[in-house]
Amino acid sequence: MTSDNRYGTKNSGHRILLLWVLCLFGLSLVQSKQTRPRKRTPAKTDQKVYLVHADELFYDLYGSRPDAQIVKGRVHFLHQGAHMTCDSAYFYEASNSFRAFGHVRMKQGDTLSLTSDYAYYDGNEQMAEARHHVVLQHRGSRLYCDSLNFDRMYGIGYFFEGGKLVDKKTVLTSDWGEYHTATKQAVFKYDVHLKSPKYIVKTDTLYYDTRKSTARVDGPSVVTSGKSVIHTTKGLFDTQRDKAQLFERSTVTNKGKNMTADSLYHDSKRGISQGYGHVVYTDNIQKNQLTGGYCYYNEKTGYAVATKNPVAMDFSQKDTLYLHADTMKLYTFHINTDSMYRKVHAFHKVRAYRTDVQAVCDSLVFNSKDSCMTMYKDPIVWNANRQLLGEKILVYFNDSTVRFAHVIGQALSVEQMADGKHYNQVASKQMKAFFIDGNMREAWAEGNVASVYYPIDDKDSTLIGLNYIETDTMKMYIGADRQLQRIWMPKAEGTLYPMTQAPAEKHALPSFAWFDDVRPLNKDDIYEWRGKQADKVLKPQESREAPLPMLTQTKGTAP
């Protein structure tokens, strides 16, 4: 008959059967044992497929379908609560099955419907094979494909020639997939694409829950969210609440910045990102990096915190600067305005290393508003054979280059001589250092200045003597070769002792200390805290105020 010929002759029927067997074989390779049980045990109910209505019914006893009832016009079947309609069909009552043609529709309750151009239904297996312009609608989700096998017994639909699932504002496509009506979950494999208002996901395997609007990827995946690009092999995305959970060393990249961690969590609505386990944050524009066991960042407030062995690295200069502390925090003020600035807090047990400079202190604060870094509580800075310390040290930057340093309270500058035994020393209330192109060119000592200086013979580089000086102000001028050129003092008292006659107590100022054992030796030495000995810790000296004048009391008068 004409309706039968549209789907092939007897030979083509064999080919279709062969292709169908191959498809079933391919499906058996990708479906898990949990998805398709080996033994089908349908409930003990009426298994018979009933023909409810047809405008025409006849047999073709001498044609290609002698065992089929040929029905046409408003055809309606009923099987275990499912209603199936079509334009025409071959009804095989003996095998409890039928082939439906034209406007095929299966409706099960008020939540499930399946439409196609053609379908084969086996009532014993409760399996529907729908072909061409297939649409499976379940509650608020729709699955579009060209070939779908729907297993009514377990409520699972399989597509294997490409399909598209539309769930609210989320659209998923893949080459192969399955949909579970009981759990409202879908599995997509091979060239999977997910598009939602916040995410675009490209992966090889994806699990989607239509109840929660969550997607889980398994395998190499690329996710685009706004201007951010995520690379992950395992992740969970909440497309409804704009949340993402990424695992197995995932990476998020945004405008030249990227973060990698064992686990990453991102809440788009709240603007919060968190990284756990070997977190690495790199800013390739500003050329800096932050690592740690845990990092938190709020992009709406600009607040960030890094803990569990955090290390900040700046590689904007020729040499990389490494900074370590117990905790690091970032505060942003007037965010997203022209007057925005930030403060970085690092505490406690701060250690820093760069080839040309090293430092330790209890805590520090960097303010981008004035490009000032303030070091607190026993700060020490080393440069080559020089050491600088005080109660507080302020360092001002021009871009990433030091332009000015200010040591406040019990300032001490020490330079180790070439013989390793003698030290040039300057102690004062405060010190100031001025830099050009990152090199110190002037150093001022102010207030109760005391100095021990060893002049050197230019001919044989031997020590001429010990020059001990006391003054109120001392200014030292240093050449481009880092050698002391001259010293200026308004008024001074001093003595130049020959080396053989210099008193032992004059070789070191009362506050002298050389903390070579505290100094970071390399970039890996910043993790081991070595503080000053208890007797070497500076005790802040409070400034003394002049005593208030007191009235002299005269005998016999009231106070």
ABEGO torsion letter per residue (X at the ends): XAAAAAAEBAAAAAAAAAAAAAAAAAAAAABBAAABBABBBBBBBBABBBBABBABBBBBAABABAABBBBBEGBBBBBGGBBBBBABBBBBAAAGBBBBBEGBBBBBEAABBBBBABBBBBAAAGBBBBBEGBBBBBEABBBBBABBBBBAAAGBBBBAAEBBBBBEABBBBBABBBBBAAAGBBBBBEGBBBBBAABBBBBABBBBBAAAGBBBBBEBBBBBBEABBBBBABBBBBAAAGBBBBBGGBBBBBGGBBBBBABBBBBAAAGBBBBBEGBBBBBAAAGBBBBEABBBBBAAAGBBBBBGGBBBBBAABABBBBBBBABBBBBBBGBGBAABBBBBBBOBGBBBBBAABBBBBABBBBBAAAGBBBBBGGBBBBBEABBBBBABBBBBBBEABBABBBBBEGBBBBBBBAAGABBBBBBBABBBBBBBGGBBABBBBBEGBBBBBBBBBAAAGBBAEBBBBBBABBBBBBBAAGBBABBBBABBBBBBBBAAABBAAAABBAABBBBAAABBABAAAAABBBBBBAAABBBBBBBBBBBBBBBBBBBGBBX
